[in-house]
Amino acid sequence: MLEEAKIDVYLSQPEVKIALDLLSLKHDFVVDELAKSILQEEISIAEVAEFLVAEFSFEAQAADELVDNLLLYVVEPFYVPVSEDELREEMEIEEDIEDDMDESSAGAKKQINWRDFIKPAKMQVAKAELVQATSSDPGAIVDYLWDSLGLERAEEAVVILSYLAGKGELANLWINDNRFKGILKKYLSFKYSAKEVDSLDWNKPTVGLLSLALQMTLQEKLALKEVEAAMIAIALVDNLPSKQKPQYITLAYVDARDGSFYWTDVDLVNNSLVTNL
């Protein structure tokens, strides 16, 4: 059950409150109950966006942005459930640590050695901890990935992406979960027209679709450099089941001339996103 403190935080954002007020006109719920229903996915996010467009003449992009706020504003810490007060305390501690680091290192940020982090032995240990903490619950694991993106916890997100790759669910994430599908559609809308995005076959995760999904996740959401993101993508593909790996092997590559990592270009061809080799 969602805690009242979490609902209070959820409703404290004006845009979220406005969206819920509008939705309450359609659904026979008070706003607090409506918030719970959305967060518990009893009311689908797709329905929320469609309702705002159809009933209140929202632009599609504006409706998507409000839906993103509904989903993103309340985040939970990675692996273990904690109260809202504990979450605030944790964030305050992290801010204090960052302040201390800024003072001692002139604002230098923590540098992650991704080449070392994604080594199979280390990832195996990290994924084992993930499985133990979540009791292998697929829903909980995906929820933690969502939270990790909201908190910009890159290491945790990469561990979960690697786990999903090993289970053969990495590509399906972007078509089966409305939250991830929603942010990917929004990301693609800046590259293509809304009509072109809607015309994509969302029942078939192509290599181009996964490529752009990972670029969005690693570079836009987690602020990794392109060379780091492409390197991680190659490691994720290498972790796919043997039957899936050949399909996605062209997602990224190493340039033999400079030894650096790059994404393969993606084109929109016949309502499908494909890599341009």
WOVENCOR-V878626 format. One record per backbone hydrogen bond with DSSP energy under -1.0 kcal/mol. NH is the residue of the N-H (numbers start at 1). CO is the residue of the C=O. If there is no record, write none. Layout:
NH_CO ; NH_CO
This chain:
7_3 ; 8_4 ; 9_5 ; 10_6 ; 11_7 ; 17_13 ; 18_14 ; 19_15 ; 20_16 ; 21_17 ; 22_18 ; 23_19 ; 24_20 ; 25_22 ; 26_23 ; 27_23 ; 29_27 ; 34_30 ; 35_31 ; 36_32 ; 37_33 ; 38_34 ; 39_35 ; 40_36 ; 41_38 ; 42_37 ; 43_37 ; 48_44 ; 49_45 ; 50_46 ; 51_47 ; 52_48 ; 53_49 ; 54_50 ; 55_51 ; 56_52 ; 58_52 ; 63_59 ; 64_60 ; 65_61 ; 66_62 ; 67_63 ; 68_64 ; 69_65 ; 70_66 ; 71_67 ; 72_68 ; 73_69 ; 80_78 ; 87_83 ; 88_84 ; 89_85 ; 90_86 ; 91_87 ; 92_88 ; 93_89 ; 94_90 ; 95_91 ; 96_92 ; 97_93 ; 98_94 ; 99_95 ; 100_96 ; 101_97 ; 102_98 ; 103_99 ; 104_100 ; 105_101 ; 107_102 ; 108_105 ; 114_112 ; 117_113 ; 118_114 ; 119_116 ; 123_119 ; 124_120 ; 125_121 ; 126_122 ; 127_123 ; 128_124 ; 129_125 ; 130_126 ; 131_127 ; 132_128 ; 133_129 ; 134_130 ; 136_131 ; 137_134 ; 141_137 ; 142_138 ; 143_139 ; 144_140 ; 145_141 ; 146_142 ; 147_143 ; 148_144 ; 149_145 ; 150_146 ; 151_147 ; 153_148 ; 154_152 ; 157_153 ; 158_154 ; 159_155 ; 160_156 ; 161_157 ; 162_158 ; 163_159 ; 164_160 ; 165_161 ; 166_162 ; 167_163 ; 168_165 ; 169_164 ; 173_169 ; 175_172 ; 176_172 ; 177_173 ; 181_177 ; 182_178 ; 183_179 ; 184_180 ; 185_181 ; 186_182 ; 187_183 ; 188_184 ; 189_185 ; 190_187 ; 191_188 ; 192_188 ; 197_193 ; 198_194 ; 199_195 ; 201_271 ; 202_200 ; 204_201 ; 206_204 ; 208_273 ; 210_206 ; 211_207 ; 212_208 ; 213_209 ; 214_210 ; 215_211 ; 216_212 ; 217_213 ; 218_214 ; 219_215 ; 220_215 ; 221_216 ; 222_217 ; 224_218 ; 229_225 ; 230_226 ; 231_227 ; 232_228 ; 233_229 ; 234_230 ; 235_231 ; 236_232 ; 237_233 ; 238_234 ; 240_237 ; 244_241 ; 245_241 ; 247_244 ; 248_244 ; 251_248 ; 253_262 ; 255_260 ; 259_255 ; 262_253 ; 264_251 ; 267_274 ; 269_272 ; 274_267 ; 276_265
